[in-house]
Amino acid sequence: MTANNKTVLDNGVRVISRYMPHTRSVSLGVWVDAGARDECAHENGLSHFIEHMIFKGTRRRSGFQIAKEFDAVGGQTNAFTTMEATCYHACVLDSHAPVMIDIMSDIFLNSMFDEKDVENERPVILQEIGMSLESPDDHIHQLHGENFWGADPLGRSILGTPENVSGFNADIIKEYFINCYQPDRIIISVAGNVSHDSLIDLLAPAFSTIAPLQTQSNARPVPQTYFRVHACHKELEQTHICLSSAGLSATDPRRFAFSLLNTILGGNMSSRLFQEIRERRGLAYAVYAFSVSYSDTGMMGAYAGVDPKNTCQTVALMVEQLQRLCHEAVSEAELHDAKQFIKGNLLLSVESSENQMARLAKNEINWGRHVPMQTVIDKIDAVSTADIQQLADHLFKPGSLSLTLLGPGDPDLDRYQKLLAS
């Protein structure tokens, strides 16, 4: 038995697995290569709404029965929606794998999307939207996405708008589900103490029944990015700051340097932003760098929440750290520490069947194959200080930064624009 296996069912559904005989767990994810980015403006929020609805009941089980059967085997189940994918996942003891597969197959293939359940779940999602708007450190990232990506779907909220969510009904949800949840977009990823042959025996009879529609284009237009300054007034105790540049796609050959650059800039407690803004100057409790990579584009940026009177100083310090990365090569010691940090997190993650399941699926989506962990480690080790500086110089050019502020007062946007263009 090999560690990694892949089977493509006749209708195009892919089943991939990693055998982990040293564990007692089995983690399964049913992934759909479709997310919020694939929605039209009037559909925004449908992928997330479906994520909620899929646990509400099937022809065989009520929503309560689904929850009760998982609880009865000590299982954990959940779902999430991203810009480019939706995942329904569960984890149980290996002895309960057949039960988990039966339930997950049922909810994915036979959910009723009953109108009464839609009406019951609608206020829950509206509350979720409200919570995100009332959480400034969440809201700033949504505002920054709109500022950076403009009208592109990447600039919208995954949760959708209150207007859209209020208008969705069972028929709309069912039609979108049928059109997007096509077999060529479905990946079933499993990791744990279970053989691939037994998985195929359990999964194939159910998932082979999905009939593909006529071929549809899954192409996503490459979005335009905007480098501008935007401020949103809100009476808060802090001003929340997001500063970013364009980033790299998930398959860009420079992605290993991209990850290391993010770590050095603000990915941990020894990073430059954390040390300069929090430790040396005491300007912020929360300060960090962030990066997102999609199939064809990405973003790298920095966040901080500060006293409003310190906003300009903090933005200037962020810009200064970006300039330093362009003009000064990082030391070998700093790069070594960043590599150890990333490799340590990666290698610790492989002990979890849930992490392995997710990694299998992401590799399949991005590459169509398994990528050995040692290959990733070797690529990280191969990054040089010159690679970091060249990438920083490519990303952080004058005029290539976007800034979003959320907080009280009326900031001088021209002042910030000049600061970013320096």
C-alpha positions in Angstrom: 0.0 0.0 0.0 1.4 3.4 -1.0 1.2 6.4 1.2 -0.5 8.6 -1.4 -3.2 7.5 -3.8 -5.5 9.0 -6.4 -8.6 7.6 -8.2 -10.7 9.6 -10.7 -14.3 8.3 -10.9 -15.9 7.9 -14.3 -17.8 11.2 -13.9 -14.6 13.2 -13.0 -14.8 13.2 -9.2 -11.3 12.9 -7.7 -10.6 10.8 -4.6 -7.2 11.3 -3.1 -5.9 9.8 0.1 -2.8 9.6 2.4 -2.4 6.5 4.5 -1.3 7.3 8.0 -1.1 3.9 9.9 0.4 5.5 13.0 -2.8 7.5 13.7 -6.1 6.6 15.2 -8.0 9.3 13.2 -9.4 9.6 9.7 -10.1 13.1 8.3 -12.3 13.6 5.2 -12.9 16.7 3.3 -15.3 17.1 0.3 -13.8 20.1 -1.5 -15.5 22.0 -4.3 -13.2 24.1 -6.5 -15.6 27.0 -6.4 -16.0 29.8 -4.0 -17.1 33.4 -3.5 -14.9 34.5 -6.4 -17.0 32.5 -8.8 -20.2 34.3 -7.9 -21.8 37.2 -9.8 -22.6 40.3 -7.9 -26.3 39.2 -7.4 -25.1 35.8 -6.3 -22.6 37.1 -3.7 -23.0 35.0 -0.5 -24.5 31.9 -2.1 -21.5 29.7 -1.6 -21.5 30.6 2.1 -25.2 30.1 2.4 -24.9 26.6 0.9 -22.2 25.9 3.5 -24.7 26.6 6.2 -27.6 24.7 4.6 -25.8 21.5 3.8 -26.1 20.3 7.4 -29.8 21.1 7.8 -31.3 17.8 6.5 -31.5 15.2 3.8 -34.1 12.7 2.6 -32.7 10.2 5.2 -31.7 12.5 8.1 -32.9 15.6 9.8 -30.5 18.2 10.9 -30.8 17.0 14.4 -30.1 13.4 13.3 -26.9 14.5 11.5 -25.6 16.2 14.6 -26.6 13.3 16.8 -25.0 10.7 14.7 -21.7 12.6 14.6 -21.8 13.1 18.4 -22.5 9.5 18.9 -19.1 8.5 17.4 -17.2 11.4 19.0 -16.8 13.0 15.6 -16.1 16.6 14.6 -17.6 18.2 11.5 -17.6 21.6 10.0 -17.4 23.6 6.8 -15.8 26.7 5.4 -15.9 28.9 2.3 -13.0 30.7 0.8 -12.7 32.9 -2.3 -11.9 29.9 -4.5 -13.1 26.8 -2.7 -15.7 25.4 -0.4 -15.0 22.5 2.0 -17.1 20.2 4.1 -15.0 18.2 6.5 -15.1 15.7 9.3 -12.7 13.8 11.6 -13.5 10.5 13.5 -11.7 7.5 15.0 -10.6 5.1 12.3 -13.2 2.5 13.5 -15.9 5.0 12.7 -14.7 5.9 9.2 -17.6 4.1 7.4 -20.2 6.0 9.5 -18.5 9.3 8.7 -18.4 8.6 5.0 -22.1 7.6 4.9 -23.1 10.8 6.7 -20.9 13.1 4.6 -22.0 11.4 1.3 -25.6 11.9 2.3 -25.4 15.5 3.3 -23.4 16.5 0.2 -25.5 14.5 -2.3 -29.0 14.6 -0.8 -29.4 17.9 1.1 -33.0 19.1 0.8 -32.4 22.9 1.0 -35.9 23.1 2.4 -37.5 26.6 2.3 -38.3 26.5 6.0 -34.7 25.8 6.8 -33.6 28.6 4.5 -35.8 31.0 6.4 -34.5 29.8 9.7 -30.9 30.1 8.7 -31.2 33.5 7.0 -31.1 35.5 10.3 -28.1 33.5 11.5 -26.1 34.5 8.5 -27.3 38.1 8.8 -26.1 38.1 12.3 -22.7 36.7 11.1 -22.5 39.6 8.7 -23.3 42.1 11.4 -20.7 40.6 13.7 -18.0 41.0 11.1 -19.0 44.6 10.6 -18.9 45.3 14.4 -15.4 43.7 14.7 -13.0 46.4 13.5 -10.1 44.1 12.9 -12.3 42.0 10.6 -14.0 45.0 9.0 -10.8 46.7 8.0 -9.7 43.7 6.0 -13.0 43.7 4.1 -12.7 47.4 3.5 -9.2 46.9 2.3 -10.2 44.2 -0.1 -12.8 46.5 -1.7 -10.1 49.3 -1.9 -7.5 47.0 -3.4 -9.5 44.8 -5.7 -12.3 47.2 -6.6 -15.4 45.7 -8.1 -13.8 42.3 -8.7 -15.3 39.4 -6.7 -12.1 39.3 -4.7 -13.1 42.6 -3.2 -16.5 41.3 -2.0 -17.3 39.7 1.3 -17.5 35.9 1.3 -20.5 36.3 3.6 -22.4 38.3 1.0 -24.5 41.4 1.5 -27.5 41.7 3.7 -29.6 42.6 0.6 -28.5 39.4 -1.2 -28.9 37.1 1.8 -32.3 38.5 2.4 -33.3 37.7 -1.2 -32.0 34.1 -1.5 -34.6 31.3 -1.5 -34.5 27.6 -1.8 -34.9 27.6 -5.6 -32.0 30.0 -6.1 -29.8 28.0 -3.7 -30.6 24.6 -5.4 -29.9 26.0 -8.9 -26.6 27.5 -7.9 -25.6 24.2 -6.1 -26.4 22.1 -9.2 -24.5 24.4 -11.6 -21.4 24.9 -9.4 -21.1 21.5 -7.6 -20.1 19.7 -10.8 -18.1 16.4 -10.6 -15.0 17.9 -12.3 -14.8 20.4 -9.5 -15.2 17.9 -6.6 -12.2 16.5 -4.8 -12.6 14.1 -1.9 -9.5 14.2 0.2 -8.9 11.7 3.0 -6.0 11.3 5.4 -5.6 8.8 8.3 -5.6 5.2 9.2 -7.7 3.9 6.3 -6.8 2.2 3.0 -7.5 3.8 -0.4 -9.3 0.7 -1.7 -11.7 0.7 1.2 -12.4 4.4 0.6 -13.2 3.8 -3.0 -15.6 1.0 -2.0 -17.4 3.3 0.3 -17.3 6.5 -1.7 -17.6 5.5 -5.4 -21.2 4.1 -5.3 -22.5 7.4 -4.0 -20.4 10.0 -5.8 -20.5 8.2 -9.1 -24.2 9.2 -9.3 -23.4 12.9 -9.9 -24.2 13.5 -13.6 -22.1 16.2 -15.2 -23.9 19.1 -16.9 -22.7 20.3 -20.3 -19.1 21.6 -20.1 -18.9 25.0 -18.5 -16.0 27.4 -18.4 -14.4 27.6 -15.0 -12.1 30.5 -16.1 -11.6 33.4 -13.7 -10.7 36.7 -15.2 -7.4 38.1 -13.7 -8.5 41.0 -11.5 -7.1 44.6 -11.7 -5.5 45.9 -8.5 -5.7 49.5 -7.3 -3.0 51.4 -5.4 -4.8 54.1 -3.5 -5.6 55.5 -0.1 -9.0 55.2 1.4 -10.4 56.1 4.9 -13.6 55.0 6.5 -14.9 57.1 9.4 -16.1 55.2 12.4 -16.1 56.3 16.1 -13.6 53.8 17.6 -11.0 53.9 20.2 -8.3 52.9 17.7 -7.5 53.5 14.0 -7.1 50.2 12.2 -4.6 50.2 9.4 -4.1 47.9 6.3 -1.2 48.6 4.0 -0.5 46.2 1.1 1.0 45.6 -2.3 0.2 43.1 -5.0 1.4 39.6 -4.1 2.0 36.3 -5.9 -0.2 33.5 -7.1 -0.3 30.1 -5.3 1.7 28.5 -8.0 4.3 31.2 -8.6 7.9 29.8 -8.5 8.8 32.6 -6.0 6.1 31.6 -3.5 8.7 30.2 -1.1 10.5 33.5 -1.0 7.1 35.2 -0.7 6.3 33.2 2.5 9.8 33.9 4.0 9.4 37.6 3.2 6.1 37.7 5.0 7.6 36.0 8.0 10.5 38.4 8.2 8.3 41.4 7.8 5.7 40.5 10.4 4.9 36.8 10.6 6.1 36.2 14.2 7.2 37.9 17.4 10.7 38.4 16.3 9.6 39.9 13.0 10.6 43.5 12.0 7.1 45.0 12.3 6.4 43.4 15.7 9.7 44.4 17.1 9.7 48.0 15.7 6.1 49.0 16.2 5.2 47.0 19.3 8.3 46.2 21.2 10.5 49.2 20.6 7.9 51.9 20.4 4.8 50.5 22.1 2.5 51.9 19.4 0.3 48.8 18.9 -0.9 45.7 20.7 -1.7 43.9 17.4 0.6 44.3 14.5 1.4 41.7 11.8 2.1 41.0 8.2 -0.4 39.0 6.1 -0.4 37.4 2.6 -3.0 35.8 0.5 -2.4 33.8 -2.7 -5.0 32.8 -5.3 -4.8 30.8 -8.5 -3.6 33.8 -10.5 -2.9 36.7 -8.1 -2.2 37.6 -4.5 -1.6 40.3 -1.9 1.0 41.0 0.8 0.3 43.5 3.5 0.6 44.7 7.1 -2.0 45.4 9.8 -1.9 47.4 13.0 -4.5 48.9 15.4 -3.2 52.1 17.0 -4.2 55.2 19.0 -5.5 57.6 16.3 -2.8 60.2 17.1 -0.2 57.6 16.2 -1.7 56.6 12.8 0.7 58.6 10.6 3.8 57.5 12.5 2.8 53.9 12.3 2.1 54.0 8.6 5.5 55.7 8.1 7.2 53.0 10.1 5.5 50.3 7.9 6.6 52.0 4.8 10.1 52.3 6.2 10.3 48.6 6.9 9.2 47.8 3.3 11.9 50.2 1.9 14.5 48.5 4.1 13.7 45.2 2.6 14.1 46.6 -0.9 17.4 48.4 -0.2 19.2 46.2 2.3 19.7 42.5 2.1 18.4 40.6 5.1 21.2 38.9 7.1 21.9 35.2 6.7 20.9 34.7 10.3 17.6 36.4 9.9 16.8 34.3 6.8 17.9 31.1 8.6 15.6 31.9 11.5 12.6 32.5 9.2 13.3 29.2 7.4 13.4 27.3 10.7 10.1 29.0 11.7 8.3 28.0 8.6 9.8 24.5 8.4 9.0 23.8 12.0 5.3 24.8 11.5 5.1 22.7 8.3 6.7 19.6 9.9 4.6 19.8 13.0 1.5 20.0 10.9 2.1 16.7 9.2 1.3 14.9 12.4 -2.4 15.9 12.1 -4.7 14.0 9.7 -6.8 17.1 9.3 -3.8 19.1 8.1 -2.7 16.3 5.8 -6.2 16.1 4.3 -6.2 19.9 3.6 -2.7 19.8 2.1 -3.7 16.9 -0.2 -6.6 18.9 -1.5 -4.8 22.1 -2.0 -2.0 20.4 -3.9 -4.6 18.7 -6.1 -6.4 22.0 -6.8 -3.1 23.9 -7.6 -1.0 21.2 -9.2 -3.2 18.2 -9.9 -0.8 16.0 -8.0 0.8 15.3 -4.6 3.8 17.5 -3.7 6.1 15.7 -1.3 6.9 17.6 1.9 10.6 17.2 1.3 10.3 19.0 -2.0 8.8 22.0 -0.2 11.5 21.9 2.5 14.2 21.8 -0.2 12.6 24.8 -2.0 12.5 26.8 1.3 16.2 26.0 2.0 17.1 27.1 -1.5 15.9 30.7 -1.0 18.7 33.2 -0.8 19.0 36.6 0.8 19.2 38.0 -2.8 15.9 36.3 -3.7 14.2 38.0 -0.7 15.6 41.5 -1.7 14.7 41.0 -5.4 11.1 40.0 -4.5 10.7 42.9 -2.1 12.0 45.3 -4.8 9.5 43.8 -7.2 6.5 44.1 -4.8 7.2 47.3 -2.9 7.9 49.8 -5.6 6.9 53.5 -5.0 3.3 53.9 -6.1 2.5 50.2 -5.7 1.0 50.4 -2.2 -2.6 50.6 -1.2 -3.7 51.9 2.3 -7.0 51.7 4.1 -7.8 53.3 7.4 -10.8 52.7 9.7 -11.3 54.9 12.7 -12.2 58.3 14.0 -11.2 61.7 12.7 -10.7 63.0 9.2 -7.2 62.0 8.0 -5.3 64.0 5.4 -5.4 61.5 2.5 -3.0 63.6 0.4 -0.4 63.3 3.2 -0.7 59.5 3.2 -0.6 59.4 -0.6 2.7 61.3 -0.6 4.1 59.0 2.1 3.2 55.9 0.0 4.7 57.4 -3.1 8.0 58.3 -1.5 
